[in-house]
């Protein structure tokens, strides 16, 4: 809008300048010869042209009238002074108009200069504001980076405590994290969701800190009360993580990582799309990592057996898209636990 106004004003200035130049040329012409000389020149020219015209007409008709000769001299002499006076009045008016035009030109030029100065000042203030915002944004990014680093260190510490209490599952959370991230990358999961999944996988079994050690390392089949205690660990992990800043999605993923597609999982019995995608990925990674690891009550299964398990239950217990991605990362040689 400001640019259009400046253009319009500049156009007006250009038109005014051209008009003033034309008027000045006329004034210079009058000033060069003077009004008296111009009047005399106009009278003589009128008399000569009138006499010449009359002489041509008389020659053609072969007749001269003395009155016509006199009129060809007297009439221009009478007409020229009023004409000169009219020219003089016109010159006077042009002088006044010239002054008005010059005043208008100067006024417009002053307005344009003032507006240009205002725009320069506004532009400088805007540049300063942009610079301040850029500096503030950089500070916020650095603060957020430090906060995320602190959060990750906290999660790593929590994960270490979990594995110290359960030597048989030491390294399990790292294995699950590695596989879950590989599946997420194969699926093209967005960066933000991929990062949430990675942090959640690192502490998905944190709720086991509330389970007695004798149950965690028991070599025999668990009783129903003992299994009920085991089933509570996703909820306990959720409650622990919920109090950490920026961890609410992480806490929810941990809460749902034992939910199954058909609703037979725990602790909430969720089914289908009500389970977060990150939790569905974590479930598949957890099953494969757990089956291929030794437990107090059984030896480790072969990788082929674990992949066959998730393949057979695809679409029933496990998300078919997640299972297909998991099978691809192993079959195409994109991933190993080692």
Secondary structure per residue as TSV (DSSP state, phi and psi in degrees):
chain	resnum	aa	ss	phi	psi
A	1	X	-	360.0	-44.5
A	2	X	H	-63.4	-39.8
A	3	X	H	-63.3	-42.1
A	4	X	H	-64.9	-39.0
A	5	X	H	-63.4	-44.0
A	6	X	H	-63.0	-41.2
A	7	X	H	-61.8	-42.9
A	8	X	H	-62.9	-44.0
A	9	X	H	-65.3	-39.1
A	10	X	H	-64.4	-38.5
A	11	X	H	-62.9	-41.7
A	12	X	H	-63.1	-41.2
A	13	X	H	-62.8	-41.5
A	14	X	H	-62.7	-45.3
A	15	X	H	-62.8	-43.8
A	16	X	H	-62.3	-41.4
A	17	X	H	-62.7	-42.3
A	18	X	H	-64.0	-40.9
A	19	X	H	-65.5	-41.0
A	20	X	H	-64.2	-40.2
A	21	X	H	-60.0	-43.2
A	22	X	H	-62.4	-44.3
A	23	X	H	-66.6	-37.2
A	24	X	H	-65.3	-37.7
A	25	X	H	-60.8	-42.5
A	26	X	H	-64.8	-41.8
A	27	X	H	-63.0	-40.6
A	28	X	H	-64.0	-37.7
A	29	X	H	-62.6	-45.2
A	30	X	H	-64.3	-41.5
A	31	X	H	-67.5	-29.0
A	32	X	H	-69.6	-41.2
A	33	X	H	-99.3	-29.0
A	34	X	-	86.9	151.6
A	35	X	H	-69.9	-33.7
A	36	X	H	-67.1	-48.4
A	37	X	H	-60.5	-42.1
A	38	X	H	-63.6	-39.9
A	39	X	H	-63.6	-46.5
A	40	X	H	-61.2	-44.8
A	41	X	H	-61.9	-42.9
A	42	X	H	-64.0	-39.3
A	43	X	H	-65.5	-48.5
A	44	X	H	-60.8	-45.2
A	45	X	H	-61.8	-40.6
A	46	X	H	-65.8	-41.8
A	47	X	H	-65.3	-47.0
A	48	X	H	-61.1	-45.8
A	49	X	H	-66.2	-37.6
A	50	X	H	-67.5	-44.2
A	51	X	H	-63.7	-42.3
A	52	X	H	-62.9	-41.1
A	53	X	H	-63.5	-43.8
A	54	X	H	-64.9	-40.6
A	55	X	H	-62.6	-40.6
A	56	X	H	-64.0	-43.6
A	57	X	H	-65.1	-41.0
A	58	X	H	-65.2	-37.6
A	59	X	H	-64.3	-40.3
A	60	X	H	-67.1	-42.5
A	61	X	H	-92.1	-4.3
A	62	X	T	60.9	45.0
A	63	X	-	-157.7	131.0
A	64	X	-	-118.7	137.1
A	65	X	-	-116.0	127.3
A	66	X	H	-56.4	-38.5
A	67	X	H	-61.3	-38.6
A	68	X	H	-64.2	-38.0
A	69	X	H	-65.5	-44.7
A	70	X	H	-62.9	-42.0
A	71	X	H	-65.3	-32.3
A	72	X	H	-69.8	-16.9
A	73	X	H	-101.0	-43.4
A	74	X	H	-71.5	-43.5
A	75	X	H	-59.9	-49.6
A	76	X	H	-59.1	-36.3
A	77	X	H	-64.7	-32.6
A	78	X	H	-79.9	-31.7
A	79	X	H	-80.6	-33.3
A	80	X	H	-61.0	-46.9
A	81	X	H	-58.5	-47.4
A	82	X	H	-59.4	-37.5
A	83	X	H	-63.3	-41.7
A	84	X	H	-64.9	-39.5
A	85	X	H	-62.6	-41.6
A	86	X	H	-61.6	-39.6
A	87	X	H	-64.2	-40.2
A	88	X	H	-61.9	-44.3
A	89	X	H	-62.6	-40.8
A	90	X	H	-62.2	-42.3
A	91	X	H	-62.0	-40.1
A	92	X	H	-61.9	-46.7
A	93	X	H	-61.6	-40.2
A	94	X	H	-62.7	-33.8
A	95	X	H	-64.4	-44.4
A	96	X	H	-63.7	-42.9
A	97	X	H	-62.8	-38.1
A	98	X	H	-61.3	-43.7
A	99	X	H	-62.1	-43.0
A	100	X	H	-62.6	-41.9
A	101	X	H	-64.6	-41.6
A	102	X	H	-64.5	-42.5
A	103	X	H	-61.4	-43.6
A	104	X	H	-63.9	-41.6
A	105	X	H	-61.1	-46.6
A	106	X	H	-63.0	-38.9
A	107	X	H	-64.3	-46.4
A	108	X	H	-62.7	-41.7
A	109	X	H	-62.7	-40.5
A	110	X	H	-63.9	-42.6
A	111	X	H	-62.5	-42.4
A	112	X	H	-63.1	-42.6
A	113	X	H	-63.4	-43.2
A	114	X	H	-63.4	-43.8
A	115	X	H	-66.5	-37.7
A	116	X	H	-62.8	-41.6
A	117	X	H	-62.5	-40.9
A	118	X	H	-62.5	-42.9
A	119	X	H	-64.7	-39.5
A	120	X	H	-61.6	-44.0
A	121	X	H	-63.7	-44.8
A	122	X	H	-62.4	-40.5
A	123	X	H	-64.8	-40.6
A	124	X	H	-64.6	-42.6
A	125	X	H	-63.1	-39.2
A	126	X	H	-64.7	-41.7
A	127	X	H	-62.4	-40.2
A	128	X	H	-63.3	-41.8
A	129	X	H	-64.9	-41.2
A	130	X	H	-62.6	-42.2
A	131	X	H	-62.6	-41.9
A	132	X	H	-62.6	-42.6
A	133	X	H	-65.7	-38.2
A	134	X	H	-63.3	-43.5
A	135	X	H	-63.4	-41.9
A	136	X	H	-63.9	-41.6
A	137	X	H	-63.1	-39.6
A	138	X	H	-64.2	-40.6
A	139	X	H	-62.9	-42.6
A	140	X	H	-63.1	-40.9
A	141	X	H	-63.5	-42.6
A	142	X	H	-64.1	-41.1
A	143	X	H	-63.7	-41.2
A	144	X	H	-65.8	-38.6
A	145	X	H	-63.2	-43.0
A	146	X	H	-64.0	-40.1
A	147	X	H	-64.6	-42.8
A	148	X	H	-64.4	-38.0
A	149	X	H	-65.4	-41.2
A	150	X	H	-63.3	-41.5
A	151	X	H	-61.6	-43.6
A	152	X	H	-65.6	-39.8
A	153	X	H	-62.4	-38.9
A	154	X	H	-62.7	-43.9
A	155	X	H	-66.0	-38.8
A	156	X	H	-63.2	-40.4
A	157	X	H	-64.1	-41.9
A	158	X	H	-63.7	-42.2
A	159	X	H	-63.0	-38.0
A	160	X	H	-64.5	-40.4
A	161	X	H	-62.2	-41.8
A	162	X	H	-60.9	-45.0
A	163	X	H	-73.3	-28.1
A	164	X	H	-64.4	-37.1
A	165	X	H	-75.3	-20.1
A	166	X	-	-130.5	84.0
A	167	X	G	-62.4	-24.9
A	168	X	G	-72.8	-23.3
A	169	X	G	-107.7	16.0
A	170	X	T	-59.2	129.2
A	171	X	T	86.0	-8.1
A	172	X	H	-62.9	-45.6
A	173	X	H	-64.1	-34.5
A	174	X	H	-67.1	-40.5
A	175	X	H	-64.1	-43.3
A	176	X	H	-63.8	-42.9
A	177	X	H	-59.8	-45.8
A	178	X	H	-61.6	-45.1
A	179	X	H	-70.5	-42.2
A	180	X	H	-60.8	-40.7
A	181	X	H	-66.9	-37.4
A	182	X	H	-65.2	-41.7
A	183	X	H	-63.9	-45.4
A	184	X	H	-60.3	-40.7
A	185	X	H	-66.2	-40.4
A	186	X	H	-62.6	-34.6
A	187	X	H	-82.0	-10.0
A	188	X	T	73.9	34.7
A	189	X	-	-64.3	141.7
A	190	X	-	-59.2	152.7
A	191	X	H	-57.2	-45.8
A	192	X	H	-62.4	-43.7
A	193	X	H	-69.7	-35.9
A	194	X	H	-60.9	-42.3
A	195	X	H	-67.9	-40.8
A	196	X	H	-61.2	-42.2
A	197	X	H	-62.3	-42.7
A	198	X	H	-61.2	-46.0
A	199	X	H	-66.8	-40.1
A	200	X	H	-65.3	-40.4
A	201	X	H	-63.2	-34.1
A	202	X	H	-64.8	-24.8
A	203	X	T	-128.6	24.4
A	204	X	T	-65.7	-21.9
A	205	X	T	-105.5	20.6
A	206	X	G	-61.6	-26.6
A	207	X	G	-64.8	-13.0
A	208	X	G	-72.2	-7.7
A	209	X	G	-64.5	-19.9
A	210	X	G	-91.2	-3.3
A	211	X	S	-93.1	131.6
A	212	X	-	-57.1	143.7
A	213	X	H	-61.3	-36.5
A	214	X	H	-62.5	-29.2
A	215	X	H	-75.9	-39.7
A	216	X	H	-63.4	-35.4
A	217	X	T	-106.5	11.5
A	218	X	-	-64.6	125.8
A	219	X	-	-81.4	-13.1
A	220	X	S	-98.7	174.6
A	221	X	-	-64.6	138.8
A	222	X	-	-76.1	144.2
A	223	X	-	-75.5	169.0
A	224	X	H	-61.6	-44.7
A	225	X	H	-60.7	-40.0
A	226	X	H	-65.9	-39.9
A	227	X	H	-66.3	-34.0
A	228	X	H	-62.9	-36.2
A	229	X	H	-65.8	-42.2
A	230	X	H	-61.0	-43.4
A	231	X	H	-65.2	-16.7
A	232	X	T	-81.5	-11.5
A	233	X	H	-65.7	-31.0
A	234	X	H	-63.6	-38.6
A	235	X	H	-68.7	-39.4
A	236	X	H	-65.9	-42.3
A	237	X	H	-61.1	-40.7
A	238	X	H	-59.9	-45.0
A	239	X	H	-65.0	-35.7
A	240	X	H	-67.1	-45.9
A	241	X	H	-78.2	-21.9
A	242	X	H	-62.3	-26.2
A	243	X	T	-83.5	-3.5
A	244	X	S	-91.9	136.0
A	245	X	T	-57.9	141.0
A	246	X	T	63.8	17.6
A	247	X	-	-105.9	0.9
A	248	X	H	-56.0	-46.9
A	249	X	H	-61.8	-36.3
A	250	X	H	-64.1	-44.7
A	251	X	H	-61.7	-38.4
A	252	X	H	-67.6	-40.1
A	253	X	H	-61.6	-43.9
A	254	X	H	-62.3	-40.9
A	255	X	H	-61.2	-33.6
A	256	X	H	-100.5	4.5
A	257	X	T	-74.0	-4.2
A	258	X	T	-113.2	10.9
A	259	X	-	-77.3	146.6
A	260	X	-	-119.4	157.7
A	261	X	T	-59.9	-33.6
A	262	X	T	-89.2	4.2
A	263	X	S	88.1	5.3
A	264	X	-	-89.2	3.5
A	265	X	-	-83.9	-170.4
A	266	X	S	-140.2	160.9
A	267	X	S	-94.1	-9.8
A	268	X	S	-104.3	-10.1
A	269	X	-	67.4	34.8
A	270	X	-	-71.8	159.9
A	271	X	-	-142.6	154.9
A	272	X	G	56.9	-136.5
A	273	X	G	-74.8	-5.2
A	274	X	G	-70.4	-16.2
A	275	X	S	-88.3	131.0
A	276	X	-	-58.2	144.1
A	277	X	H	-59.1	-41.2
A	278	X	H	-59.8	-37.9
A	279	X	H	-68.7	-36.3
A	280	X	H	-66.4	-36.6
A	281	X	H	-66.9	-44.3
A	282	X	H	-62.5	-36.4
A	283	X	H	-60.2	-48.9
A	284	X	H	-63.8	-45.0
A	285	X	H	-62.3	-39.2
A	286	X	H	-65.0	-42.2
A	287	X	H	-63.5	-48.0
A	288	X	H	-64.4	-44.9
A	289	X	H	-65.4	-39.8
A	290	X	H	-68.3	-43.1
A	291	X	H	-67.1	-29.4
A	292	X	T	-91.9	9.8
A	293	X	S	-115.8	151.0
A	294	X	-	-77.0	142.4
A	295	X	B	-125.1	160.6
A	296	X	T	-58.5	-28.7
A	297	X	T	-100.2	-0.4
A	298	X	B	-164.6	158.0
A	299	X	-	-80.3	170.7
A	300	X	-	-72.3	142.4
A	301	X	-	-84.8	157.7
A	302	X	-	-70.6	154.6
A	303	X	H	-60.0	-37.9
A	304	X	H	-60.1	-38.8
A	305	X	H	-65.6	-40.0
A	306	X	H	-65.9	-42.1
A	307	X	H	-67.2	-34.7
A	308	X	H	-66.6	-38.2
A	309	X	H	-59.4	-50.7
A	310	X	H	-71.0	-29.2
A	311	X	H	-69.5	-41.5
A	312	X	H	-68.0	-30.9
A	313	X	T	-99.2	11.7
A	314	X	B	-63.7	130.6
A	315	X	T	84.0	-11.4
A	316	X	T	-105.3	-61.8
A	317	X	T	-100.7	-30.9
A	318	X	B	-120.2	148.1
A	319	X	-	-61.8	123.4
A	320	X	H	-62.5	-35.5
A	321	X	H	-66.6	-41.5
A	322	X	H	-66.1	-43.7
A	323	X	H	-61.2	-45.7
A	324	X	H	-60.0	-41.2
A	325	X	H	-64.9	-40.1
A	326	X	H	-63.7	-43.8
A	327	X	H	-63.0	-38.6
A	328	X	H	-64.9	-42.5
A	329	X	H	-65.3	-28.3
A	330	X	H	-83.8	-46.8
A	331	X	H	-67.3	-32.4
A	332	X	T	-90.7	6.3
A	333	X	T	71.2	22.4
A	334	X	-	-84.3	-10.4
A	335	X	-	-149.5	141.6
A	336	X	-	-143.5	153.9
A	337	X	-	-73.3	-21.8
A	338	X	-	-75.1	360.0
